[in-house]
Every structure is written in C-alpha cells, then in structure tokens.
Amino acid sequence: MQDREEQVRYTTGPLSVALEDPRGSLGAVSAPTTQWVVDPDSGLVQEPVDAAVGDVEAKKSLPALTARFEDSNDMMSYSAAAVIKQLSYDTGTADDSAIGFAAFAAAKFNVTDMLSIQGAVNYSDGANTYVWRTGDNYYGTDGYVVNGDIETISSYSATIGTSLSLGNGSSVNVGYGMAKMDWDDAESDYANSQSQLEAVRSQTETNQKVHVNYMMTPVKNVMLGVEYQYLKTEEVNGDDGDANRLMFAAQYNF
C-alpha cells in the first residue's frame, strides 16, 4: 500500500488494524440519470466517490478497514495486509453501494549477507486505488455505474527484485513490476454502444516497469545513485507505448 490516508490505527506486536479515510473513484458506464457528467475523452468519471461529480450529490462512504501483519527472522521478513471499503453514489434520484476489497503479501529473503531477493503480490476487487500503478494515473478506477448499479473492477499486480551489496555502502538493485486491470465485464456492458465501448477500450489495462540502479556512499552521510527505467503501458484495445528514463539522486543524512 502506498500514499496512506488519514487514519486511526491500533498496533499490537506485529499486527496493525486501522480505520481510515477511504479513497476511490467510480465511472459512469451508462448514466442512471442525465446528471452524470462523462469525460468526453475517456467516457468515464474519474472523481473521488466522496466528492461531487457534476450535479451528483455525494454519498459519504464508511471508513475503510485495513489490517496488516508483519514479522521477520534471521533470513526472511514478510508481511500481509488487507483492506475492505465501501463504494457508493447518490444522485438524488438513484443510488447504490458495493463492497470492495484488496489483499497484499510481500516477502524479502536474505540469500547471503550480500544478496537478497524480494517480491510482492496484490489482488483487488473494487479497491484498485490501493494498488499502485493499476491505472493511467497511478491508481485505477474502483468500479463503474451501469443502469444505476455499481459494478466493481478487479486488478492484480506483482513485483520481484534482487539487491546485491558491494560493500562500503554500495549496491546494485534490479526489479520488475506489473499491474493489470480486468475490463472484460465493462466491455460486455458496453457491447451495445460503440462509442462507450471504444471509451472502455481506450482505458489502461497493463503497466510494466523494469529498473536497475547503482547506489554508492563515497563519503560519510552522503549517498549517490543512478537508475535506468524502462516503462511500458498497454490499453484494452491493444494500443501501447513505452519510455526510457535515466535518473540521478543525491542524499545527505544529517
């Protein structure tokens, strides 16, 4: 989980439980009333559930319930987490609600004192705003409204990487990550509307990233790093694009 919201949390040992301000977004597949404002480019409403969308009266969702367990031993550290949240809308003449959830697991294994392997897997159904890089702007849409009913969208993602310590504060790190959303049900719901179907097919379906970086500590308290990234994105209709990025970093620890 990333970019955590305001929350009230209780922690005991390796277990943490929290109630937090829910994040989320809904799209209008076929508007339950003419009050829905649909983005002409995407065909979907990409606004927080708890904020007004056009003339829609916002219906405040219940707090999201999250739980996390993490622990470690000499060779391995691991964690698992879950979130349950409510999706809701209210136009004044139509309303609905649904339950979304997500589950996460991560582990790091120290192969030797110098080499480690780490990875994570995530699954969501209606809580894609808790799964990083599922959409075209960091977080994917949780669901959409069709004929007045909320339909949730599922997604999954995974990462794997390795780190090699070279001594004296230097290391090489390599990683791969991907996230994919399932738009099949939305395509079916749009089957009788060519314009709406094209809007769904222009949505981001898969994001991938490969990175390799080198970090070094030339003098005490100073860290320098360089990283190369290759990124690729693909839409439901098969259109794709990629990019290369080279980044540099410097950090001084007081």
C-alpha positions, -999 to +999 in steps of 0.1 A: +000+000+000+012+035-008+002+071-001-018+062+030-047+084+040-057+099+074-063+070+098-069+059+134-046+029+140-041+004+167-009-017+168+000-046+190+032-065+182+033-074+145-004-066+139-019-033+130-056-025+124-069+009+112-100+028+102-091+054+075-105+079+051-115+059+020-101+068-014-118+057-046-133+065-080-163+055-100-170+056-137-204+061-154-209+034-180-245+042-187-257+071-167-285+063-142-298+099-148-287+127-171-270+143-141-238+123-146-211+143-164-190+119-186-155+129-196-156+132-235-121+118-238-124+087-216-161+082-213-156+076-176-160+097-145-127+097-126-135+116-095-134+106-058-165+089-046-168+113-017-167+144-039-194+159-061-194+148-097-213+172-118-248+175-102-244+143-083-250+145-045-220+129-029-227+100-005-200+097+021-186+062+023-179+044+055-143+044+067-121+018+051-110-010+074-073-021+070-052-047+087-015-055+084+007-082+098+045-081+095+073-101+111+108-113+104+135-138+114+172-140+106+168-148+069+134-135+060+110-107+066+073-109+054+040-091+056+004-094+046-023-068+045-060-064+035-085-036+031-123-035+029-141-004+017-175+008+006-182+022-029-213+044-030-230+072-050-262+092-047-276+114-075-308+123-055-329+100-077-307+070-079-282+054-055-263+022-049-234+009-028-210-021-031-181-036-011-146-035-025-116-053-010-079-059-016-052-083-003-014-079-003+015-101+005+053-093+005+085-111+015+122-105+015+147-134+016+184-129+025+202-154+004+236-144+018+249-114+037+253-097+003+224-109-018+186-106-011+155-114-032+122-096-025+088-095-040+051-087-035+017-098-050-016-078-048-052-085-057-081-062-057-118-062-065-133-027-061-103-013-043-079-005-071-070+028-056-050+009-031-030-009-058-002+013-072+001+018-109-031+000-118-044+029-140-032+056-163-025+079-133-010+058-106-043+042-093-071+026-113-109+031-111-126+010-085-158+004-104-184+020-126-222+026-127-243+008-152-281+010-152-279+025-117-259-004-102-222-003-092-201-029-108-166-034-093-134-038-114-107-063-104-069-060-107-037-077-098-001-068-096+033-083-087+069-072-082+101-091-079+136-078-074+171-085-061+197-064-043+235-071-043+256-053-017+291-045-029+304-033+004+313+002+017+277+014+012+275+004-025+248-018-040+232-028-073+194-033-074+173-048-102+135-050-102+104-058-123+068-049-117+035-051-135-001-042-128-032-053-148-069-043-146-097-065-158-121-046-181-139-076-196-172-070-178-172-034-187-166-043-224-197-066-221-218-039-205-208-016-234-214-041-261-245-023-275-229+012-276-200+016-300-189+050-286-189+038-250-172+005-260-144+025-276-141+046-245-136+015-223-111+000-248-090+032-245-085+026-208-052+015-194-051-023-189-015-032-182+015-012-168+050-027-166+084-014-154+120-027-153+146-008-134+183-012-124+202+012-102+236+017-086+239+033-052+271+043-035+284+062-004+315+080-014+319+098+019+302+095+053+265+106+053+264+111+015+245+087-008+247+090-046+227+070-071+218+065-107+189+045-121+177+034-155+140+026-160+121+010-189+083+015-188+055+001-209+018+007-209-010-011-229-046-002-234-076-026-236-076-022-274-040-033-277-025+001-282+007+005-263+036+029-256+069+028-239+095+051-224+131+051-211+142+071-181+175+079-166+175+094-131+202+106-107+199+111-069+220+126-041+212+125-004+229+139+026+219+125+060+223+149+088 
